[in-house]
Amino acid sequence: MNTESKNQQTSNTTRKILVITTKGCESCNVLKRLIDEALNLTHIPVEVEYKDSSECTRDWLKQRRVTDFPTMFFIKNDTVRYKYKGTAPAIVI
């Protein structure tokens, strides 16, 4: 695959981080800061959406096995590639 094909493939790729938080969660606030720090280290476009658990139905949370907060979903091209609970240093994210 040549460089032009790789660039075109990368430009067609959508990346998103969906973060499920809850009110009064200090770890959720720390995670928001860590995500901002991590995204400042890359030039790859990533959409970040923060959603409070109160905005989600119980069924939605149950289907996705969200049992702790914060929970992050790493989504590439509308497919969940990785799910992570808790916080971690920016270098790990």
SULNOR-V692239 format. One record per residue. N is the residue number from 1. RES is the residue in three letters. D_LAST is the distance of its C-alpha to the last C-alpha in Angstrom with 1 decimal. Layout:
# SULNOR-V692239
N|RES|D_LAST + N|RES|D_LAST
This chain:
# SULNOR-V692239
1|MET|28.2 + 2|ASN|28.9 + 3|THR|26.7 + 4|GLU|28.1 + 5|SER|27.3 + 6|LYS|23.7 + 7|ASN|23.4 + 8|GLN|25.2 + 9|GLN|23.0 + 10|THR|19.8 + 11|SER|21.5 + 12|ASN|22.4 + 13|THR|18.9 + 14|THR|17.5 + 15|ARG|13.8 + 16|LYS|13.0 + 17|ILE|10.7 + 18|LEU|13.1 + 19|VAL|12.7 + 20|ILE|15.6 + 21|THR|16.7 + 22|THR|20.1 + 23|LYS|22.5 + 24|GLY|22.6 + 25|CYS|19.1 + 26|GLU|18.0 + 27|SER|14.5 + 28|CYS|14.2 + 29|ASN|15.2 + 30|VAL|12.8 + 31|LEU|9.9 + 32|LYS|11.6 + 33|ARG|11.8 + 34|LEU|8.2 + 35|ILE|7.5 + 36|ASP|10.6 + 37|GLU|9.8 + 38|ALA|6.8 + 39|LEU|9.4 + 40|ASN|12.1 + 41|LEU|10.9 + 42|THR|11.6 + 43|HIS|14.9 + 44|ILE|13.9 + 45|PRO|15.0 + 46|VAL|12.7 + 47|GLU|14.5 + 48|VAL|13.1 + 49|GLU|15.5 + 50|TYR|15.9 + 51|LYS|18.6 + 52|ASP|20.4 + 53|SER|21.5 + 54|SER|25.1 + 55|GLU|24.7 + 56|CYS|24.1 + 57|THR|26.9 + 58|ARG|27.0 + 59|ASP|27.5 + 60|TRP|24.4 + 61|LEU|22.3 + 62|LYS|24.2 + 63|GLN|23.9 + 64|ARG|20.1 + 65|ARG|20.3 + 66|VAL|18.7 + 67|THR|20.0 + 68|ASP|17.7 + 69|PHE|16.0 + 70|PRO|13.5 + 71|THR|12.6 + 72|MET|10.2 + 73|PHE|11.5 + 74|PHE|10.0 + 75|ILE|13.4 + 76|LYS|15.0 + 77|ASN|18.7 + 78|ASP|19.2 + 79|THR|18.0 + 80|VAL|15.3 + 81|ARG|13.4 + 82|TYR|11.1 + 83|LYS|11.3 + 84|TYR|9.5 + 85|LYS|11.5 + 86|GLY|11.1 + 87|THR|8.9 + 88|ALA|6.7 + 89|PRO|6.8 + 90|ALA|5.3 + 91|ILE|5.6 + 92|VAL|3.8 + 93|ILE|0.0
